[in-house]
Amino acid sequence: MPDPRRILITNDDGLSAPGLTTLVEELVRAGRYDLRVVAPEREQSGVGHCITIHTPLFAEPAKLPEGIAHVPAYKVAGTPADCVKIAITNLFPDFAPELVLSGINRGPNVGMNVLYSGTVAGALEACINGIPSLALSLDVPPGGLWHYALAAELVQPIVASTLERGLPEWTALNVNVPNLPQAEIKGTRLTRHGLSGFKEYYIEEKAEGARRRFRLEGNMVFRDDDEGIDAVALRKGWISVTPLGLCLQDRKAWDHVAGWELFTR
C-alpha cells in the first residue's frame, strides 16, 4: 500500500469554519492522506497577503471536532499567509507537505476579489515556498443553503490530479465551486482570471468623538462575458479552475509604456 500523501490545510474563515472542517472530513474519509491543519484563530477574510511582522505571532495546539479530532491542528493569531509560513517552518518541522489546500472559503474568489482574498493568499504563500497549492471557494448560496459537503466531494478529483501530475513552479490553482445541487453543476472548466469584482463604497455611521466611522459595502459587478472567464463560468454553473502565478507583470502595459522616451535604450 502506498504511503499516504501529505497535505497541509489552512483557510481565512477560521479554524472552526464549516468549509475547513467539512474539507478535512472528506479527506479523512478518502483514507489516502496524512493531514495537518493550521488556521487562523478568528476570521481573516479580506486580509490579502498580509503577514505579521511588528508583533509576536502566537500559535496554540487545537482540537478539531469529533471524527477528525485525531488530525494534528494549530490555531494561529495571524493571517492565512502566516499560517502556511509558520506551519512549514516551526509547527510541523518534520512534516513536508506535498500539497497545501486553502479553504473551503465561504464565498467566491474570482476576478478582482483574488487580490484581497486571504484564502488565495494562503495558497500563494505555499507557492512562494515551492509547494503546489489549491485555493478552494464556494459561491454564495441563492437560497441560503451552503453546499460545503458537496463542494468538498467535488474538489477531490482536482486534489488527486494535482498530487499525481504536480503544478509548474510558482503557480497555484484557484478553484471556485457553484453553490448549487449536484444535478445543476455542469462540470469543471479550465478558466482565465477576469476583471469582475466589487464596486465598493463606504457608509458613514455615527461618529465616535472626533473619529469618523465608516463601514465598507459593495455590489458585485460582472465586467466579463466570456464563459472561459472565472466569474462567468461560476455564475453559469461550472466549477472554475484558474491557474494563478506570482508574477503580476502585464504584457499589454509593457508594450504601451516601452515606447516612452524616458527609458534608456
PyMOL commands that set and color helices and strands:
alter all, ss='L'
color gray80, all
select helices_A, chain A and resi 18-30+80-91+113-116+118-128+148-154+156-165+182-184+230-235+251-257
alter helices_A, ss='H'
color red, helices_A
select strands_A, chain A and resi 5-10+33-40+59-62+73-76+99-106+133-138+171-177+187-190+197-208+211-221+238-245
alter strands_A, ss='S'
color yellow, strands_A
deselect
rebuild
show_as cartoon
